[in-house]
Amino acid sequence: MSKDDLYVMRKRKKIKLKDLSAHMGISISLLSRYENNLYHFTERNQKMYEDYIINKKLN
């Protein structure tokens, strides 16, 4: 799944950056830079990002 697809899914599920950053243990600004293609995650962080968004239930 592409990063753009995950971003759309995160928005659709109404997952806040605050909740995602708390789960991953990284800052909100780092997540924001990642979603704006200004920063690249390690493979481990990428997997955590994908898993959280895919497995999160709809609000």
PQR file with spaces between the fields and no chain letter, atoms N, CA, C, O and H, PARSE charges and radii, in Angstrom:
ATOM       1  N    MET     1       0.850   -1.176    0.000 -0.4000 1.5000
ATOM       2  CA   MET     1       0.000    0.000    0.000 -0.0000 2.0000
ATOM       3  C    MET     1       0.897    1.240    0.000  0.5500 1.7000
ATOM       4  O    MET     1       1.878    1.306    0.739 -0.5500 1.4000
ATOM       5  N    SER     2       0.551    2.209   -0.829 -0.4000 1.5000
ATOM       6  CA   SER     2       1.394    3.402   -0.942 -0.0000 2.0000
ATOM       7  C    SER     2       1.191    4.339    0.248  0.5500 1.7000
ATOM       8  O    SER     2       0.202    4.248    0.976 -0.5500 1.4000
ATOM       9  H    SER     2      -0.247    2.155   -1.430  0.4000 1.0000
ATOM      10  N    LYS     3       2.142    5.228    0.419 -0.4000 1.5000
ATOM      11  CA   LYS     3       2.059    6.203    1.509 -0.0000 2.0000
ATOM      12  C    LYS     3       0.841    7.114    1.329  0.5500 1.7000
ATOM      13  O    LYS     3       0.200    7.489    2.311 -0.5500 1.4000
ATOM      14  H    LYS     3       2.945    5.302   -0.172  0.4000 1.0000
ATOM      15  N    ASP     4       0.522    7.467    0.094 -0.4000 1.5000
ATOM      16  CA   ASP     4      -0.651    8.305   -0.172 -0.0000 2.0000
ATOM      17  C    ASP     4      -1.945    7.586    0.205  0.5500 1.7000
ATOM      18  O    ASP     4      -2.864    8.193    0.755 -0.5500 1.4000
ATOM      19  H    ASP     4       1.043    7.163   -0.703  0.4000 1.0000
ATOM      20  N    ASP     5      -2.007    6.298   -0.093 -0.4000 1.5000
ATOM      21  CA   ASP     5      -3.186    5.508    0.281 -0.0000 2.0000
ATOM      22  C    ASP     5      -3.333    5.450    1.797  0.5500 1.7000
ATOM      23  O    ASP     5      -4.440    5.561    2.325 -0.5500 1.4000
ATOM      24  H    ASP     5      -1.260    5.805   -0.539  0.4000 1.0000
ATOM      25  N    LEU     6      -2.221    5.277    2.490 -0.4000 1.5000
ATOM      26  CA   LEU     6      -2.258    5.235    3.952 -0.0000 2.0000
ATOM      27  C    LEU     6      -2.689    6.579    4.529  0.5500 1.7000
ATOM      28  O    LEU     6      -3.424    6.626    5.515 -0.5500 1.4000
ATOM      29  H    LEU     6      -1.322    5.187    2.062  0.4000 1.0000
ATOM      30  N    TYR     7      -2.237    7.665    3.920 -0.4000 1.5000
ATOM      31  CA   TYR     7      -2.624    9.003    4.375 -0.0000 2.0000
ATOM      32  C    TYR     7      -4.133    9.197    4.231  0.5500 1.7000
ATOM      33  O    TYR     7      -4.790    9.695    5.145 -0.5500 1.4000
ATOM      34  H    TYR     7      -1.640    7.627    3.119  0.4000 1.0000
ATOM      35  N    VAL     8      -4.674    8.803    3.084 -0.4000 1.5000
ATOM      36  CA   VAL     8      -6.117    8.920    2.857 -0.0000 2.0000
ATOM      37  C    VAL     8      -6.882    8.051    3.854  0.5500 1.7000
ATOM      38  O    VAL     8      -7.905    8.473    4.393 -0.5500 1.4000
ATOM      39  H    VAL     8      -4.140    8.399    2.342  0.4000 1.0000
ATOM      40  N    MET     9      -6.388    6.841    4.096 -0.4000 1.5000
ATOM      41  CA   MET     9      -7.030    5.947    5.051 -0.0000 2.0000
ATOM      42  C    MET     9      -6.984    6.545    6.464  0.5500 1.7000
ATOM      43  O    MET     9      -7.955    6.446    7.214 -0.5500 1.4000
ATOM      44  H    MET     9      -5.557    6.497    3.658  0.4000 1.0000
ATOM      45  N    ARG    10      -5.853    7.164    6.822 -0.4000 1.5000
ATOM      46  CA   ARG    10      -5.736    7.788    8.146 -0.0000 2.0000
ATOM      47  C    ARG    10      -6.757    8.908    8.298  0.5500 1.7000
ATOM      48  O    ARG    10      -7.395    9.040    9.342 -0.5500 1.4000
ATOM      49  H    ARG    10      -5.064    7.244    6.212  0.4000 1.0000
ATOM      50  N    LYS    11      -6.905    9.712    7.251 -0.4000 1.5000
ATOM      51  CA   LYS    11      -7.884   10.807    7.287 -0.0000 2.0000
ATOM      52  C    LYS    11      -9.307   10.267    7.357  0.5500 1.7000
ATOM      53  O    LYS    11     -10.133   10.786    8.108 -0.5500 1.4000
ATOM      54  H    LYS    11      -6.386    9.604    6.403  0.4000 1.0000
ATOM      55  N    ARG    12      -9.595    9.237    6.584 -0.4000 1.5000
ATOM      56  CA   ARG    12     -10.934    8.648    6.557 -0.0000 2.0000
ATOM      57  C    ARG    12     -11.303    8.034    7.906  0.5500 1.7000
ATOM      58  O    ARG    12     -12.451    8.120    8.341 -0.5500 1.4000
ATOM      59  H    ARG    12      -8.925    8.815    5.973  0.4000 1.0000
ATOM      60  N    LYS    13     -10.332    7.420    8.556 -0.4000 1.5000
ATOM      61  CA   LYS    13     -10.571    6.812    9.865 -0.0000 2.0000
ATOM      62  C    LYS    13     -10.469    7.834   10.996  0.5500 1.7000
ATOM      63  O    LYS    13     -10.694    7.503   12.160 -0.5500 1.4000
ATOM      64  H    LYS    13      -9.399    7.350    8.202  0.4000 1.0000
ATOM      65  N    LYS    14     -10.131    9.067   10.652 -0.4000 1.5000
ATOM      66  CA   LYS    14     -10.008   10.164   11.611 -0.0000 2.0000
ATOM      67  C    LYS    14      -8.974    9.868   12.701  0.5500 1.7000
ATOM      68  O    LYS    14      -9.198   10.134   13.881 -0.5500 1.4000
ATOM      69  H    LYS    14      -9.948    9.336    9.707  0.4000 1.0000
ATOM      70  N    ILE    15      -7.847    9.315   12.277 -0.4000 1.5000
ATOM      71  CA   ILE    15      -6.739    9.046   13.193 -0.0000 2.0000
ATOM      72  C    ILE    15      -5.915   10.316   13.296  0.5500 1.7000
ATOM      73  O    ILE    15      -5.428   10.829   12.289 -0.5500 1.4000
ATOM      74  H    ILE    15      -7.665    9.099   11.318  0.4000 1.0000
ATOM      75  N    LYS    16      -5.761   10.819   14.500 -0.4000 1.5000
ATOM      76  CA   LYS    16      -5.007   12.053   14.722 -0.0000 2.0000
ATOM      77  C    LYS    16      -3.508   11.760   14.786  0.5500 1.7000
ATOM      78  O    LYS    16      -3.078   10.701   15.241 -0.5500 1.4000
ATOM      79  H    LYS    16      -6.157   10.402   15.318  0.4000 1.0000
ATOM      80  N    LEU    17      -2.734   12.731   14.318 -0.4000 1.5000
ATOM      81  CA   LEU    17      -1.277   12.593   14.402 -0.0000 2.0000
ATOM      82  C    LEU    17      -0.836   12.412   15.850  0.5500 1.7000
ATOM      83  O    LEU    17       0.128   11.698   16.127 -0.5500 1.4000
ATOM      84  H    LEU    17      -3.083   13.592   13.949  0.4000 1.0000
ATOM      85  N    LYS    18      -1.542   13.058   16.766 -0.4000 1.5000
ATOM      86  CA   LYS    18      -1.217   12.951   18.190 -0.0000 2.0000
ATOM      87  C    LYS    18      -1.294   11.494   18.651  0.5500 1.7000
ATOM      88  O    LYS    18      -0.402   11.022   19.355 -0.5500 1.4000
ATOM      89  H    LYS    18      -2.325   13.638   16.541  0.4000 1.0000
ATOM      90  N    ASP    19      -2.347   10.783   18.262 -0.4000 1.5000
ATOM      91  CA   ASP    19      -2.510    9.384   18.661 -0.0000 2.0000
ATOM      92  C    ASP    19      -1.481    8.487   17.986  0.5500 1.7000
ATOM      93  O    ASP    19      -0.928    7.578   18.605 -0.5500 1.4000
ATOM      94  H    ASP    19      -3.072   11.167   17.690  0.4000 1.0000
ATOM      95  N    LEU    20      -1.235    8.754   16.719 -0.4000 1.5000
ATOM      96  CA   LEU    20      -0.259    7.967   15.976 -0.0000 2.0000
ATOM      97  C    LEU    20       1.149    8.175   16.523  0.5500 1.7000
ATOM      98  O    LEU    20       1.918    7.221   16.641 -0.5500 1.4000
ATOM      99  H    LEU    20      -1.685    9.493   16.216  0.4000 1.0000
ATOM     100  N    SER    21       1.484    9.408   16.854 -0.4000 1.5000
ATOM     101  CA   SER    21       2.822    9.686   17.381 -0.0000 2.0000
ATOM     102  C    SER    21       3.011    9.045   18.765  0.5500 1.7000
ATOM     103  O    SER    21       4.098    8.562   19.083 -0.5500 1.4000
ATOM     104  H    SER    21       0.858   10.183   16.757  0.4000 1.0000
ATOM     105  N    ALA    22       1.962    9.042   19.575 -0.4000 1.5000
ATOM     106  CA   ALA    22       2.047    8.393   20.894 -0.0000 2.0000
ATOM     107  C    ALA    22       2.273    6.895   20.736  0.5500 1.7000
ATOM     108  O    ALA    22       3.052    6.304   21.485 -0.5500 1.4000
ATOM     109  H    ALA    22       1.079    9.435   19.317  0.4000 1.0000
ATOM     110  N    HIS    23       1.611    6.285   19.784 -0.4000 1.5000
ATOM     111  CA   HIS    23       1.772    4.847   19.543 -0.0000 2.0000
ATOM     112  C    HIS    23       3.188    4.524   19.060  0.5500 1.7000
ATOM     113  O    HIS    23       3.797    3.545   19.490 -0.5500 1.4000
ATOM     114  H    HIS    23       0.979    6.764   19.175  0.4000 1.0000
ATOM     115  N    MET    24       3.698    5.364   18.160 -0.4000 1.5000
ATOM     116  CA   MET    24       5.003    5.099   17.567 -0.0000 2.0000
ATOM     117  C    MET    24       6.165    5.604   18.410  0.5500 1.7000
ATOM     118  O    MET    24       7.298    5.157   18.229 -0.5500 1.4000
ATOM     119  H    MET    24       3.203    6.160   17.811  0.4000 1.0000
ATOM     120  N    GLY    25       5.902    6.528   19.328 -0.4000 1.5000
ATOM     121  CA   GLY    25       6.967    7.064   20.167 -0.0000 2.0000
ATOM     122  C    GLY    25       7.840    8.081   19.448  0.5500 1.7000
ATOM     123  O    GLY    25       9.022    8.220   19.763 -0.5500 1.4000
ATOM     124  H    GLY    25       4.982    6.891   19.475  0.4000 1.0000
ATOM     125  N    ILE    26       7.264    8.795   18.482 -0.4000 1.5000
ATOM     126  CA   ILE    26       7.989    9.848   17.769 -0.0000 2.0000
ATOM     127  C    ILE    26       7.159   11.124   17.792  0.5500 1.7000
ATOM     128  O    ILE    26       5.978   11.094   18.138 -0.5500 1.4000
ATOM     129  H    ILE    26       6.303    8.682   18.226  0.4000 1.0000
ATOM     130  N    SER    27       7.765   12.230   17.428 -0.4000 1.5000
ATOM     131  CA   SER    27       7.082   13.522   17.520 -0.0000 2.0000
ATOM     132  C    SER    27       6.058   13.713   16.400  0.5500 1.7000
ATOM     133  O    SER    27       6.147   13.100   15.336 -0.5500 1.4000
ATOM     134  H    SER    27       8.724   12.255   17.146  0.4000 1.0000
ATOM     135  N    ILE    28       5.090   14.579   16.674 -0.4000 1.5000
ATOM     136  CA   ILE    28       4.070   14.917   15.688 -0.0000 2.0000
ATOM     137  C    ILE    28       4.710   15.600   14.489  0.5500 1.7000
ATOM     138  O    ILE    28       4.325   15.341   13.349 -0.5500 1.4000
ATOM     139  H    ILE    28       5.017   15.077   17.538  0.4000 1.0000
ATOM     140  N    SER    29       5.679   16.465   14.734 -0.4000 1.5000
ATOM     141  CA   SER    29       6.333   17.170   13.624 -0.0000 2.0000
ATOM     142  C    SER    29       7.068   16.201   12.701  0.5500 1.7000
ATOM     143  O    SER    29       7.104   16.412   11.488 -0.5500 1.4000
ATOM     144  H    SER    29       5.992   16.676   15.660  0.4000 1.0000
ATOM     145  N    LEU    30       7.650   15.150   13.257 -0.4000 1.5000
ATOM     146  CA   LEU    30       8.329   14.152   12.439 -0.0000 2.0000
ATOM     147  C    LEU    30       7.327   13.407   11.562  0.5500 1.7000
ATOM     148  O    LEU    30       7.591   13.159   10.386 -0.5500 1.4000
ATOM     149  H    LEU    30       7.621   14.979   14.242  0.4000 1.0000
ATOM     150  N    LEU    31       6.181   13.053   12.132 -0.4000 1.5000
ATOM     151  CA   LEU    31       5.128   12.400   11.346 -0.0000 2.0000
ATOM     152  C    LEU    31       4.630   13.305   10.228  0.5500 1.7000
ATOM     153  O    LEU    31       4.423   12.864    9.098 -0.5500 1.4000
ATOM     154  H    LEU    31       5.967   13.255   13.088  0.4000 1.0000
ATOM     155  N    SER    32       4.444   14.556   10.557 -0.4000 1.5000
ATOM     156  CA   SER    32       3.977   15.516    9.561 -0.0000 2.0000
ATOM     157  C    SER    32       4.980   15.652    8.422  0.5500 1.7000
ATOM     158  O    SER    32       4.594   15.681    7.254 -0.5500 1.4000
ATOM     159  H    SER    32       4.612   14.914   11.475  0.4000 1.0000
ATOM     160  N    ARG    33       6.253   15.734    8.755 -0.4000 1.5000
ATOM     161  CA   ARG    33       7.288   15.828    7.725 -0.0000 2.0000
ATOM     162  C    ARG    33       7.335   14.564    6.876  0.5500 1.7000
ATOM     163  O    ARG    33       7.576   14.632    5.671 -0.5500 1.4000
ATOM     164  H    ARG    33       6.566   15.710    9.705  0.4000 1.0000
ATOM     165  N    TYR    34       7.107   13.413    7.499 -0.4000 1.5000
ATOM     166  CA   TYR    34       7.075   12.152    6.758 -0.0000 2.0000
ATOM     167  C    TYR    34       5.915   12.155    5.754  0.5500 1.7000
ATOM     168  O    TYR    34       6.095   11.780    4.595 -0.5500 1.4000
ATOM     169  H    TYR    34       6.912   13.357    8.479  0.4000 1.0000
ATOM     170  N    GLU    35       4.742   12.572    6.194 -0.4000 1.5000
ATOM     171  CA   GLU    35       3.577   12.581    5.305 -0.0000 2.0000
ATOM     172  C    GLU    35       3.709   13.621    4.190  0.5500 1.7000
ATOM     173  O    GLU    35       3.082   13.483    3.139 -0.5500 1.4000
ATOM     174  H    GLU    35       4.595   12.877    7.135  0.4000 1.0000
ATOM     175  N    ASN    36       4.503   14.639    4.408 -0.4000 1.5000
ATOM     176  CA   ASN    36       4.744   15.650    3.372 -0.0000 2.0000
ATOM     177  C    ASN    36       5.998   15.356    2.553  0.5500 1.7000
ATOM     178  O    ASN    36       6.498   16.223    1.837 -0.5500 1.4000
ATOM     179  H    ASN    36       5.012   14.751    5.262  0.4000 1.0000
ATOM     180  N    ASN    37       6.496   14.136    2.665 -0.4000 1.5000
ATOM     181  CA   ASN    37       7.666   13.668    1.908 -0.0000 2.0000
ATOM     182  C    ASN    37       8.940   14.472    2.177  0.5500 1.7000
ATOM     183  O    ASN    37       9.779   14.628    1.290 -0.5500 1.4000
ATOM     184  H    ASN    37       6.090   13.432    3.247  0.4000 1.0000
ATOM     185  N    LEU    38       9.079   14.974    3.389 -0.4000 1.5000
ATOM     186  CA   LEU    38      10.280   15.709    3.773 -0.0000 2.0000
ATOM     187  C    LEU    38      11.207   14.869    4.659  0.5500 1.7000
ATOM     188  O    LEU    38      12.309   15.301    4.996 -0.5500 1.4000
ATOM     189  H    LEU    38       8.398   14.847    4.110  0.4000 1.0000
ATOM     190  N    TYR    39      10.761   13.681    5.029 -0.4000 1.5000
ATOM     191  CA   TYR    39      11.517   12.818    5.925 -0.0000 2.0000
ATOM     192  C    TYR    39      11.205   11.371    5.554  0.5500 1.7000
ATOM     193  O    TYR    39      10.094   11.073    5.117 -0.5500 1.4000
ATOM     194  H    TYR    39       9.866   13.329    4.755  0.4000 1.0000
ATOM     195  N    HIS    40      12.169   10.471    5.721 -0.4000 1.5000
ATOM     196  CA   HIS    40      11.960    9.052    5.439 -0.0000 2.0000
ATOM     197  C    HIS    40      12.103    8.258    6.723  0.5500 1.7000
ATOM     198  O    HIS    40      13.025    8.480    7.508 -0.5500 1.4000
ATOM     199  H    HIS    40      13.072   10.713    6.076  0.4000 1.0000
ATOM     200  N    PHE    41      11.183    7.333    6.927 -0.4000 1.5000
ATOM     201  CA   PHE    41      11.214    6.460    8.100 -0.0000 2.0000
ATOM     202  C    PHE    41      12.161    5.295    7.872  0.5500 1.7000
ATOM     203  O    PHE    41      12.466    4.919    6.740 -0.5500 1.4000
ATOM     204  H    PHE    41      10.434    7.152    6.289  0.4000 1.0000
ATOM     205  N    THR    42      12.616    4.735    8.991 -0.4000 1.5000
ATOM     206  CA   THR    42      13.309    3.456    8.927 -0.0000 2.0000
ATOM     207  C    THR    42      12.256    2.399    8.584  0.5500 1.7000
ATOM     208  O    THR    42      11.056    2.662    8.660 -0.5500 1.4000
ATOM     209  H    THR    42      12.368    5.040    9.910  0.4000 1.0000
ATOM     210  N    GLU    43      12.700    1.237    8.216 -0.4000 1.5000
ATOM     211  CA   GLU    43      11.768    0.160    7.861 -0.0000 2.0000
ATOM     212  C    GLU    43      10.865   -0.192    9.040  0.5500 1.7000
ATOM     213  O    GLU    43       9.680   -0.472    8.860 -0.5500 1.4000
ATOM     214  H    GLU    43      13.675    1.023    8.154  0.4000 1.0000
ATOM     215  N    ARG    44      11.421   -0.177   10.229 -0.4000 1.5000
ATOM     216  CA   ARG    44      10.652   -0.500   11.443 -0.0000 2.0000
ATOM     217  C    ARG    44       9.541    0.525   11.674  0.5500 1.7000
ATOM     218  O    ARG    44       8.400    0.151   11.944 -0.5500 1.4000
ATOM     219  H    ARG    44      12.384    0.050   10.375  0.4000 1.0000
ATOM     220  N    ASN    45       9.872    1.824   11.567 -0.4000 1.5000
ATOM     221  CA   ASN    45       8.868    2.860   11.763 -0.0000 2.0000
ATOM     222  C    ASN    45       7.811    2.835   10.666  0.5500 1.7000
ATOM     223  O    ASN    45       6.633    3.077   10.928 -0.5500 1.4000
ATOM     224  H    ASN    45      10.799    2.128   11.348  0.4000 1.0000
ATOM     225  N    GLN    46       8.229    2.542    9.441 -0.4000 1.5000
ATOM     226  CA   GLN    46       7.284    2.446    8.336 -0.0000 2.0000
ATOM     227  C    GLN    46       6.267    1.342    8.608  0.5500 1.7000
ATOM     228  O    GLN    46       5.073    1.522    8.372 -0.5500 1.4000
ATOM     229  H    GLN    46       9.186    2.345    9.228  0.4000 1.0000
ATOM     230  N    LYS    47       6.739    0.205    9.103 -0.4000 1.5000
ATOM     231  CA   LYS    47       5.862   -0.931    9.415 -0.0000 2.0000
ATOM     232  C    LYS    47       4.895   -0.565   10.544  0.5500 1.7000
ATOM     233  O    LYS    47       3.713   -0.902   10.475 -0.5500 1.4000
ATOM     234  H    LYS    47       7.710    0.059    9.295  0.4000 1.0000
ATOM     235  N    MET    48       5.381    0.116   11.578 -0.4000 1.5000
ATOM     236  CA   MET    48       4.512    0.542   12.680 -0.0000 2.0000
ATOM     237  C    MET    48       3.436    1.501   12.181  0.5500 1.7000
ATOM     238  O    MET    48       2.275    1.384   12.574 -0.5500 1.4000
ATOM     239  H    MET    48       6.341    0.390   11.634  0.4000 1.0000
ATOM     240  N    TYR    49       3.805    2.440   11.328 -0.4000 1.5000
ATOM     241  CA   TYR    49       2.883    3.416   10.750 -0.0000 2.0000
ATOM     242  C    TYR    49       1.790    2.701    9.965  0.5500 1.7000
ATOM     243  O    TYR    49       0.605    2.975   10.155 -0.5500 1.4000
ATOM     244  H    TYR    49       4.748    2.535   11.009  0.4000 1.0000
ATOM     245  N    GLU    50       2.186    1.789    9.087 -0.4000 1.5000
ATOM     246  CA   GLU    50       1.222    1.041    8.277 -0.0000 2.0000
ATOM     247  C    GLU    50       0.307    0.189    9.141  0.5500 1.7000
ATOM     248  O    GLU    50      -0.912    0.223    8.972 -0.5500 1.4000
ATOM     249  H    GLU    50       3.149    1.567    8.933  0.4000 1.0000
ATOM     250  N    ASP    51       0.879   -0.573   10.062 -0.4000 1.5000
ATOM     251  CA   ASP    51       0.088   -1.475   10.895 -0.0000 2.0000
ATOM     252  C    ASP    51      -0.938   -0.730   11.734  0.5500 1.7000
ATOM     253  O    ASP    51      -2.081   -1.171   11.856 -0.5500 1.4000
ATOM     254  H    ASP    51       1.870   -0.601   10.199  0.4000 1.0000
ATOM     255  N    TYR    52      -0.538    0.393   12.310 -0.4000 1.5000
ATOM     256  CA   TYR    52      -1.458    1.153   13.151 -0.0000 2.0000
ATOM     257  C    TYR    52      -2.644    1.655   12.337  0.5500 1.7000
ATOM     258  O    TYR    52      -3.791    1.541   12.770 -0.5500 1.4000
ATOM     259  H    TYR    52       0.391    0.751   12.210  0.4000 1.0000
ATOM     260  N    ILE    53      -2.373    2.206   11.170 -0.4000 1.5000
ATOM     261  CA   ILE    53      -3.447    2.762   10.349 -0.0000 2.0000
ATOM     262  C    ILE    53      -4.359    1.669    9.810  0.5500 1.7000
ATOM     263  O    ILE    53      -5.581    1.813    9.828 -0.5500 1.4000
ATOM     264  H    ILE    53      -1.442    2.299   10.818  0.4000 1.0000
ATOM     265  N    ILE    54      -3.777    0.586    9.335 -0.4000 1.5000
ATOM     266  CA   ILE    54      -4.580   -0.503    8.755 -0.0000 2.0000
ATOM     267  C    ILE    54      -5.425   -1.194    9.811  0.5500 1.7000
ATOM     268  O    ILE    54      -6.577   -1.537    9.547 -0.5500 1.4000
ATOM     269  H    ILE    54      -2.784    0.469    9.320  0.4000 1.0000
ATOM     270  N    ASN    55      -4.876   -1.406   11.004 -0.4000 1.5000
ATOM     271  CA   ASN    55      -5.581   -2.167   12.034 -0.0000 2.0000
ATOM     272  C    ASN    55      -6.496   -1.333   12.926  0.5500 1.7000
ATOM     273  O    ASN    55      -7.274   -1.891   13.699 -0.5500 1.4000
ATOM     274  H    ASN    55      -3.940   -1.128   11.219  0.4000 1.0000
ATOM     275  N    LYS    56      -6.415   -0.020   12.832 -0.4000 1.5000
ATOM     276  CA   LYS    56      -7.245    0.860   13.664 -0.0000 2.0000
ATOM     277  C    LYS    56      -8.699    0.780   13.200  0.5500 1.7000
ATOM     278  O    LYS    56      -8.978    0.853   12.003 -0.5500 1.4000
ATOM     279  H    LYS    56      -5.782    0.433   12.204  0.4000 1.0000
ATOM     280  N    LYS    57      -9.601    0.633   14.128 -0.4000 1.5000
ATOM     281  CA   LYS    57     -11.024    0.593   13.815 -0.0000 2.0000
ATOM     282  C    LYS    57     -11.527    1.979   13.448  0.5500 1.7000
ATOM     283  O    LYS    57     -10.973    2.983   13.895 -0.5500 1.4000
ATOM     284  H    LYS    57      -9.374    0.573   15.100  0.4000 1.0000
ATOM     285  N    LEU    58     -12.563    2.036   12.643 -0.4000 1.5000
ATOM     286  CA   LEU    58     -13.181    3.320   12.292 -0.0000 2.0000
ATOM     287  C    LEU    58     -13.793    3.940   13.527  0.5500 1.7000
ATOM     288  O    LEU    58     -14.380    3.244   14.355 -0.5500 1.4000
ATOM     289  H    LEU    58     -13.014    1.220   12.280  0.4000 1.0000
ATOM     290  N    ASN    59     -13.654    5.273   13.657 -0.4000 1.5000
ATOM     291  CA   ASN    59     -14.247    5.977   14.795 -0.0000 2.0000
ATOM     292  C    ASN    59     -15.703    6.228   14.546  0.5500 1.7000
ATOM     293  O    ASN    59     -16.382    6.812   15.390 -0.5500 1.4000
ATOM     294  H    ASN    59     -13.177    5.839   12.985  0.4000 1.0000
